[in-house]
Amino acid sequence: MVSLKSIKLDSINNAKRIVLKVGSALIVNPKTGKINASWVQSLVKDILFLLNKDKEILIVSSGAIALGKSELNLQNKSLKLSEKQATAATGQILLAKAWKSIFEEVNIKCGQILVGHSDLETRRNAMNTRATMNTLLKLNVIPIINENDTVATLEIRYGDNDQLAARISQLVEADVLILLSDIDGLYSEDPKNSPEAKFIKEINNITSEIENMAKNTQSDIASGGMITKIKAAKIATTAGCDVIIAHGKNKNSLLKLISGGKHSIFKANMSPYNAKKKWILSKRNKLKFVKIDRGAENALISGKSLLAAGIESSSNSFNRGEIVDILSKTDKLLGCGIIAYDSEEINIIAGKKSTEIKEALGYKGRDEAIHRNDMVIN
């Protein structure tokens, strides 16, 4: 057991929100096809250390298909799509059960979230997914996330949890993404084939040269090698999230990492907040807008969210999750942000108090039409 009182790795020490991706090669014993329980127990104790340092943790966990294959005695068979989906359905229950029982040993609650491509790539669905994850974190529940392989088709799935973890990191505005795998970082060449391979500790820009270093070093039961990790790093660093690749085979591998253990780190060149601000500005469409009253304008200037009560009117052309301009009574552009309602709904609740939204719409919507964390003010 690694003894540690403080976090020695700056990217993790400075982080508030961390996404941890665990590969199949770690969580599933390749010989038995069962959960590697003692390894998971050691990881959970490492996570407890971070939680006690006021870090928020989300886990992207592989392993469902590998567990399902073992449960159904299909390890050595080439599977059709429907058979893969059946193994995922069987294995997902085993995977969730294992996480739940082991977290319970240290009195931590966890919740399962299965996501499909549309849950992250469609703005309306992505907002719902993000809200669920944020709510779990507020309730001190650790989200355990996996792709919903039981219904996903080859054409509309991520296919590997490295890139899924990167999209989750982007969605929840994580500060750092940790990819624990059977690979300990990036090398100039495949170290298994070349004794001249040099270890690359820090990457500040993912160039074509860096991409060419990625060799497909897939393990027998994992679906992601270094190529997928480079792709994941490009997604996450663009969103302001550092990405760390570290070897996770041994017990307490997370504690070893944060105590300064071997790893490669892809550094983001801006914070998650600034990356999100840049993205919001890039999606502006002047034809989509809300007009607000003077009181709401003053509230925005002081850093508050935009409530329905402050909206006077809107355009008729936007859907929930889109970027809309925020205009003053005199059509002055005040800023822009991610709207939480469709334009039809805004027209119904404009000028109404938060307590009146449920009666107006027939359901309880969000108090904020545009949350302060989802807007950019001029």
C-alpha positions as CSV (number, residue, x, y, z in Angstrom):
1,M,0.0,0.0,0.0
2,V,1.3,3.4,-1.0
3,S,1.4,5.9,1.9
4,L,0.6,9.5,0.8
5,K,-0.5,12.6,2.6
6,S,-0.5,15.1,-0.3
7,I,-0.9,15.1,-4.1
8,K,2.4,15.6,-5.8
9,L,1.2,15.8,-9.4
10,D,0.1,19.4,-10.2
11,S,-2.5,18.6,-12.8
12,I,-4.4,16.5,-10.2
13,N,-3.6,18.6,-7.2
14,N,-5.1,21.7,-9.0
15,A,-8.1,19.8,-10.4
16,K,-11.5,20.0,-8.9
17,R,-13.2,17.5,-11.3
18,I,-11.5,14.4,-12.5
19,V,-12.7,11.8,-15.0
20,L,-11.0,8.4,-14.5
21,K,-11.2,5.8,-17.3
22,V,-10.5,2.2,-16.4
23,G,-9.8,-0.3,-19.2
24,S,-11.0,-3.9,-19.6
25,A,-7.5,-5.2,-19.3
26,L,-7.4,-3.9,-15.7
27,I,-10.9,-4.6,-14.4
28,V,-11.3,-8.0,-15.9
29,N,-8.9,-10.9,-15.1
30,P,-7.9,-12.2,-18.5
31,K,-7.4,-15.8,-17.2
32,T,-10.8,-16.2,-15.5
33,G,-12.9,-13.6,-17.4
34,K,-14.2,-12.4,-14.0
35,I,-13.9,-9.1,-12.1
36,N,-10.4,-8.5,-10.7
37,A,-11.9,-7.7,-7.3
38,S,-8.7,-7.1,-5.3
39,W,-7.5,-4.7,-7.9
40,V,-10.8,-2.8,-8.0
41,Q,-10.8,-2.7,-4.2
42,S,-7.3,-1.0,-4.2
43,L,-8.5,1.5,-6.8
44,V,-11.6,2.4,-4.7
45,K,-9.3,3.1,-1.8
46,D,-7.2,5.3,-4.0
47,I,-10.4,7.1,-5.1
48,L,-11.4,7.6,-1.5
49,F,-8.1,9.4,-0.9
50,L,-9.0,11.9,-3.7
51,L,-12.5,12.3,-2.4
52,N,-11.1,13.2,1.0
53,K,-9.1,15.9,-0.9
54,D,-12.4,17.4,-2.1
55,K,-12.0,16.1,-5.6
56,E,-15.1,15.1,-7.7
57,I,-14.6,11.8,-9.5
58,L,-16.5,10.3,-12.5
59,I,-15.5,6.8,-13.7
60,V,-15.7,5.6,-17.3
61,S,-15.6,1.8,-16.9
62,S,-14.9,-0.8,-19.6
63,G,-15.4,-4.5,-19.0
64,A,-19.1,-5.3,-19.7
65,I,-18.5,-7.2,-22.9
66,A,-15.5,-9.1,-21.5
67,L,-17.5,-10.1,-18.5
68,G,-20.5,-11.1,-20.6
69,K,-18.3,-13.2,-22.9
70,S,-17.1,-15.2,-19.9
71,E,-20.5,-15.5,-18.4
72,L,-21.9,-16.9,-21.6
73,N,-18.9,-19.0,-22.5
74,L,-18.2,-17.0,-25.7
75,Q,-14.6,-16.0,-25.1
76,N,-13.2,-17.7,-28.1
77,K,-16.0,-17.1,-30.5
78,S,-16.2,-14.4,-33.2
79,L,-19.4,-12.6,-32.4
80,K,-22.1,-11.0,-34.5
81,L,-23.4,-7.6,-33.5
82,S,-26.4,-9.0,-31.9
83,E,-24.3,-11.4,-29.9
84,K,-22.0,-8.6,-28.8
85,Q,-25.0,-6.7,-27.6
86,A,-26.2,-9.7,-25.7
87,T,-22.8,-10.1,-24.0
88,A,-22.9,-6.4,-23.1
89,A,-26.3,-6.7,-21.6
90,T,-25.2,-9.7,-19.5
91,G,-21.9,-8.2,-18.5
92,Q,-23.2,-4.8,-17.6
93,I,-25.2,-6.2,-14.7
94,L,-22.0,-7.9,-13.4
95,L,-19.9,-4.8,-13.8
96,A,-22.4,-2.5,-12.0
97,K,-22.8,-5.0,-9.2
98,A,-19.1,-5.2,-8.7
99,W,-18.6,-1.4,-8.5
100,K,-21.6,-1.1,-6.2
101,S,-20.5,-3.8,-3.7
102,I,-16.9,-2.6,-3.6
103,F,-17.8,1.1,-3.1
104,E,-20.2,0.1,-0.4
105,E,-17.2,-1.3,1.5
106,V,-15.9,2.2,2.0
107,N,-19.4,3.8,2.4
108,I,-19.5,5.5,-1.0
109,K,-22.5,5.5,-3.2
110,C,-22.3,5.1,-7.0
111,G,-24.8,5.3,-9.9
112,Q,-24.7,3.8,-13.3
113,I,-25.1,5.8,-16.5
114,L,-25.3,4.1,-19.9
115,V,-24.9,6.6,-22.7
116,G,-25.4,6.4,-26.4
117,H,-23.9,8.5,-29.2
118,S,-27.0,10.8,-29.3
119,D,-26.8,11.4,-25.5
120,L,-23.6,13.3,-26.0
121,E,-23.8,14.6,-29.6
122,T,-27.3,16.0,-29.6
123,R,-27.4,19.2,-27.7
124,R,-30.7,18.7,-26.0
125,N,-29.8,15.2,-24.9
126,A,-26.3,16.3,-23.9
127,M,-27.7,18.9,-21.5
128,N,-29.9,16.2,-19.8
129,T,-26.9,13.9,-19.5
130,R,-24.7,16.7,-18.0
131,A,-27.5,17.6,-15.6
132,T,-27.8,14.0,-14.4
133,M,-24.0,13.7,-13.8
134,N,-23.8,17.1,-12.0
135,T,-26.7,16.1,-9.8
136,L,-25.1,12.8,-8.9
137,L,-21.9,14.6,-7.9
138,K,-23.9,17.1,-5.8
139,L,-25.4,14.2,-4.0
140,N,-22.0,12.7,-3.4
141,V,-22.7,9.8,-5.7
142,I,-19.9,8.7,-8.1
143,P,-21.2,8.2,-11.7
144,I,-20.1,5.0,-13.3
145,I,-20.4,5.5,-17.0
146,N,-20.2,3.2,-20.0
147,E,-21.4,3.2,-23.6
148,N,-24.8,1.5,-24.0
149,D,-23.4,-1.3,-26.2
150,T,-26.7,-3.2,-25.8
151,V,-28.4,-1.0,-28.4
152,A,-25.6,0.9,-30.2
153,T,-24.9,0.0,-33.8
154,L,-21.4,0.1,-35.4
155,E,-22.2,3.3,-37.3
156,I,-23.3,5.3,-34.3
157,R,-21.1,4.3,-31.4
158,Y,-17.8,5.5,-30.0
159,G,-16.4,2.0,-30.1
160,D,-13.8,2.7,-27.4
161,N,-14.1,4.1,-23.9
162,D,-11.0,6.4,-24.4
163,Q,-12.9,8.7,-26.7
164,L,-16.1,8.3,-24.7
165,A,-14.2,9.4,-21.6
166,A,-12.9,12.4,-23.5
167,R,-16.4,13.4,-24.5
168,I,-17.6,13.0,-20.9
169,S,-14.6,15.2,-19.8
170,Q,-15.7,17.8,-22.3
171,L,-19.3,17.6,-21.3
172,V,-18.8,18.0,-17.5
173,E,-15.9,20.5,-17.9
174,A,-13.4,18.2,-16.1
175,D,-10.0,19.5,-15.3
176,V,-8.1,16.3,-15.9
177,L,-8.8,13.0,-17.6
178,I,-6.8,10.0,-16.3
179,L,-6.6,7.0,-18.7
180,L,-5.5,4.0,-16.7
181,S,-4.6,1.1,-18.9
182,D,-2.0,-1.6,-19.6
183,I,0.1,1.1,-21.4
184,D,2.2,3.5,-19.2
185,G,2.4,6.4,-21.6
186,L,3.5,7.6,-25.0
187,Y,6.7,6.4,-26.6
188,S,8.5,7.5,-29.8
189,E,8.2,3.9,-31.0
190,D,6.5,0.8,-29.8
191,P,8.7,-0.2,-26.9
192,K,7.7,-3.9,-27.3
193,N,9.4,-3.9,-30.7
194,S,12.1,-1.2,-30.4
195,P,14.7,-0.9,-27.7
196,E,15.4,2.6,-29.0
197,A,12.0,3.8,-28.1
198,K,12.0,7.0,-26.0
199,F,9.4,7.8,-23.4
200,I,7.5,11.1,-24.0
201,K,6.6,12.6,-20.6
202,E,4.8,15.8,-21.6
203,I,3.0,16.8,-24.8
204,N,2.0,20.4,-25.2
205,N,0.8,20.2,-28.8
206,I,-0.6,17.1,-30.6
207,T,1.2,17.3,-33.9
208,S,1.3,14.9,-36.8
209,E,4.6,13.7,-35.4
210,I,3.0,12.8,-32.1
211,E,0.1,11.1,-33.9
212,N,2.6,9.0,-35.9
213,M,4.1,7.8,-32.6
214,A,0.9,6.1,-31.7
215,K,1.1,2.4,-32.4
216,N,-1.9,0.1,-32.2
217,T,-0.9,-1.8,-29.0
218,Q,-4.3,-3.4,-28.3
219,S,-4.5,-6.0,-25.5
220,D,-6.5,-9.2,-26.0
221,I,-9.6,-7.9,-24.3
222,A,-9.4,-4.1,-24.5
223,S,-10.7,-2.1,-27.5
224,G,-8.3,0.8,-27.2
225,G,-4.6,1.2,-27.9
226,M,-2.4,4.2,-28.1
227,I,-4.1,5.5,-31.2
228,T,-7.5,5.8,-29.5
229,K,-5.8,7.6,-26.5
230,I,-4.2,10.2,-28.8
231,K,-7.7,10.8,-30.3
232,A,-9.1,11.1,-26.8
233,A,-6.3,13.6,-25.9
234,K,-7.2,15.8,-28.9
235,I,-10.8,15.9,-27.8
236,A,-10.2,16.6,-24.2
237,T,-7.3,19.1,-24.4
238,T,-9.3,21.1,-26.9
239,A,-11.9,21.4,-24.1
240,G,-9.3,22.6,-21.6
241,C,-8.8,19.3,-19.9
242,D,-5.3,17.8,-19.3
243,V,-5.0,14.1,-20.2
244,I,-2.8,11.7,-18.3
245,I,-1.9,8.2,-19.5
246,A,-0.6,5.8,-16.9
247,H,0.0,2.1,-16.3
248,G,-2.7,0.7,-14.0
249,K,-2.0,-3.0,-13.8
250,N,-0.6,-3.0,-10.3
251,K,-2.7,-2.3,-7.1
252,N,-2.9,1.3,-5.9
253,S,-1.8,2.5,-9.3
254,L,-3.7,5.7,-8.9
255,L,-2.0,6.6,-5.7
256,K,1.4,5.8,-7.3
257,L,0.5,8.1,-10.1
258,I,-0.5,11.1,-8.0
259,S,2.7,10.6,-5.9
260,G,4.7,11.3,-9.0
261,G,4.7,7.9,-10.7
262,K,5.5,7.4,-14.4
263,H,3.0,8.8,-16.8
264,S,2.6,10.9,-20.0
265,I,0.6,14.1,-19.8
266,F,-1.1,16.0,-22.7
267,K,-1.4,19.6,-21.5
268,A,-4.4,21.7,-22.4
269,N,-3.5,25.3,-23.5
270,M,-6.5,26.8,-21.7
271,S,-8.8,26.2,-18.8
272,P,-12.2,24.3,-19.2
273,Y,-14.0,27.6,-18.6
274,N,-12.1,29.5,-21.3
275,A,-12.5,26.5,-23.7
276,K,-16.2,26.5,-23.2
277,K,-16.4,30.3,-23.6
278,K,-14.5,30.0,-26.9
279,W,-16.9,27.2,-28.1
280,I,-20.0,29.2,-27.1
281,L,-18.8,32.2,-29.1
282,S,-18.0,30.0,-32.1
283,K,-21.6,28.7,-32.2
284,R,-23.3,32.1,-32.2
285,N,-26.2,32.7,-34.6
286,K,-27.6,36.3,-34.7
287,L,-31.0,35.0,-35.9
288,K,-31.5,33.2,-32.6
289,F,-32.0,35.5,-29.6
290,V,-33.9,36.5,-26.5
291,K,-34.6,40.0,-25.4
292,I,-34.4,40.9,-21.8
293,D,-35.6,43.7,-19.5
294,R,-33.4,46.2,-17.6
295,G,-33.5,44.3,-14.4
296,A,-32.3,41.1,-16.0
297,E,-29.5,43.1,-17.8
298,N,-28.3,44.3,-14.4
299,A,-28.4,40.8,-13.0
300,L,-26.3,39.5,-15.9
301,I,-23.7,42.2,-15.4
302,S,-23.4,41.2,-11.8
303,G,-22.7,37.6,-12.7
304,K,-26.2,36.1,-12.2
305,S,-28.1,33.6,-14.4
306,L,-30.9,34.7,-16.8
307,L,-34.3,33.7,-15.4
308,A,-37.5,33.5,-17.4
309,A,-38.9,36.5,-15.5
310,G,-36.4,38.7,-17.1
311,I,-37.1,37.7,-20.7
312,E,-39.5,39.9,-22.7
313,S,-39.5,38.2,-26.1
314,S,-37.5,35.8,-28.3
315,S,-37.0,34.7,-31.9
316,N,-38.9,31.6,-33.0
317,S,-36.1,29.5,-34.3
318,F,-34.1,27.7,-31.6
319,N,-34.1,24.4,-29.8
320,R,-33.0,23.7,-26.2
321,G,-29.3,23.4,-26.0
322,E,-28.5,25.9,-28.8
323,I,-26.6,29.1,-28.5
324,V,-28.7,32.2,-28.5
325,D,-27.8,35.9,-28.4
326,I,-28.9,37.9,-25.4
327,L,-30.2,41.4,-26.4
328,S,-31.3,44.4,-24.4
329,K,-34.6,46.2,-24.9
330,T,-32.8,48.5,-27.4
331,D,-31.3,45.5,-29.3
332,K,-27.8,45.9,-27.8
333,L,-25.9,42.6,-27.8
334,L,-25.2,41.8,-24.2
335,G,-23.8,38.3,-24.7
336,C,-24.8,34.8,-25.6
337,G,-25.4,31.4,-24.0
338,I,-26.8,27.9,-24.0
339,I,-30.6,28.1,-23.8
340,A,-32.4,25.6,-21.5
341,Y,-35.7,25.8,-23.3
342,D,-37.1,25.7,-26.8
343,S,-38.3,29.0,-28.3
344,E,-41.9,27.8,-28.0
345,E,-41.4,27.2,-24.3
346,I,-39.6,30.6,-23.8
347,N,-42.6,32.3,-25.4
348,I,-44.8,30.7,-22.8
349,I,-42.7,31.4,-19.7
350,A,-41.3,34.8,-20.7
351,G,-41.9,37.2,-17.8
352,K,-43.0,34.5,-15.4
353,K,-41.5,33.8,-12.0
354,S,-39.6,30.5,-11.5
355,T,-42.5,29.3,-9.3
356,E,-44.9,29.8,-12.2
357,I,-43.0,27.7,-14.8
358,K,-44.6,24.3,-13.8
359,E,-48.1,25.6,-14.1
360,A,-47.3,27.3,-17.4
361,L,-45.6,24.3,-19.1
362,G,-47.2,21.4,-17.3
363,Y,-43.9,20.3,-15.9
364,K,-41.2,21.6,-13.6
365,G,-38.4,23.1,-15.8
366,R,-35.2,24.7,-14.7
367,D,-35.2,28.0,-12.9
368,E,-32.5,29.4,-15.2
369,A,-33.3,30.0,-18.9
370,I,-29.5,30.4,-19.4
371,H,-27.3,29.5,-16.5
372,R,-24.4,31.8,-15.7
373,N,-21.9,29.0,-16.3
374,D,-23.4,28.6,-19.8
375,M,-23.1,32.2,-21.0
376,V,-20.6,34.7,-22.2
377,I,-21.2,38.4,-21.4
378,N,-19.7,41.1,-23.5
